[in-house]
Amino acid sequence: MDEIITWLLNYALDHGIGVITTADLSPEVPSAAFATERKILINLKWKNKNEVPFSIAHEIGHILNGDDGNFLLTSTARSKAEHDANIIAFQILKEWAETHDIDISEPYRFMSCFAIPSKLSDQVAEEYARYEVN
């Protein structure tokens, strides 16, 4: 787990994104993106530790998309900004998996590998269908 977290944090830094990591927050406090400052806050003590890599990639997605405002991963709003941040997160995680010979040949494997919440299964399936068409 530490390897992918380190890789993702370096990915953020390589793309001009400031990173604040902390283990001092409650496990209930989600990670966040502060788009105007080009910074992400990552709660390393998140209640589901396996979701931390996805949350890092998701917050990076907000910054790379040029979203305007502040975002929390657990936002219940099904906004375009959240959808698009997930797309970028999927692409970043796919890149990591491919460079580390991780089998993500099907949506279920991908979601399992990165502890992507089941509420995003339709979006993951759509992305996989898009890859198969292109």
N, C-alpha and C positions, 0 to 999 in steps of 0.2 A: 504494500500500500504506500509506503514512504516513497518508493521509486516513482510512481506515477504522480504523486503530489508534488514532488520536487520538479519533475519534468513540466508539469502544468504551471507551476509558479515561475519557472524559468521561461516558459512560453509567454506568459503574461509580460514579464520584464522585457523579453526580446521584442515585444510589440508595443513598448512604451506605456505599459500599464503598471501603475504603482500597486504594491501588494502590502496589505496589513494582515498578518495572521495572529490569531490569539487563541489561547486555551483558557482564558479568564472569563469568558461569557457563559451564561447558562446554556445547557444543552438544548433549550427551547428556542434560542435566538438564532435565526437563520443568517446565512451569509448574505452579503449585499454588494451592490455595485453603485458607485457614485460617479455617474457618467461625466458630469461637468468637470470633475477633478481627475478623471481617468484613473480611478483607484477602485480596488475591490477589497472588501473585508471578508476574511474567511474564518469562520468559527471552527477551529480544529476539534472542539469538544461537542460538536453537533450530535444530537441524540442517536443518529444512525451513522456511525463512523464510515460505513461502506459507501454512503452517498456523498462524502466529501469531494472525491474527484469530479463527480458530475456537477456538484455545486460550483466548484472552481471554474470548470469549463463553461458553465451557464453564465456566471458573472462576467467572465472574459467576453462571452458572446454579446452581452449588453454594450460593452465598451467598443468592441470591434464594429458593431452595427451602428455606432454613433447615436445610440439612444439618448434622449434628453430627460434627465431626472435621476431619481434614486430608485433602486429596485431591490426587492427581497425575493429570494428564490421561492419562498412558500406563498407568494402572492396568489390569492385565489382567483384573481381576475384572469380571464382567458383572453388577454390582449395580444395584439399583433407583436408588440415588443417582446412579450414572454415567449410566444411561439417562435419568433425569429432568433431569440437567444438560445432556445433549445436546438434549433437547426445548426447554429454555429457550434454549440457544445457537442452535438453528435459528430460533426465533421472533425473537430479537434480530437475527440476520443477515438474516432476511427483511425486518424493519423497515428496516434500513439499505439493502438493495437496493431496496425500494419507494420510499424517499425520495430515492434517487439514480438512478432510472430504469434499473436493472440488470435485464435479462431473466433471471428464474429460473423460467420457466414450466414447467419440467420438472425432475425430480430430478437428472438428469445435469448439467444446466446449473448448478443450485444447488451441487452437490458440486464441480464444476469451478471455479466462481467463487471458492469459499471454501476450496479444497484440503481438503475434508473427507475423512478417510481412508476408503478403499474398504470397510473392515470395518464401516462404519456405513451402507452402502448400503441394507440392509433397513430400518433404522430411518428413514432419510430417505424411502424409498418409503412406509412406513406413515404418516408424517406427511403426505405429499402426498395419499394416499388419504383421510385424515381431513379435509383441507381441502376436497377435492372433494365429500365427503358432506355437509359442513356448509354 
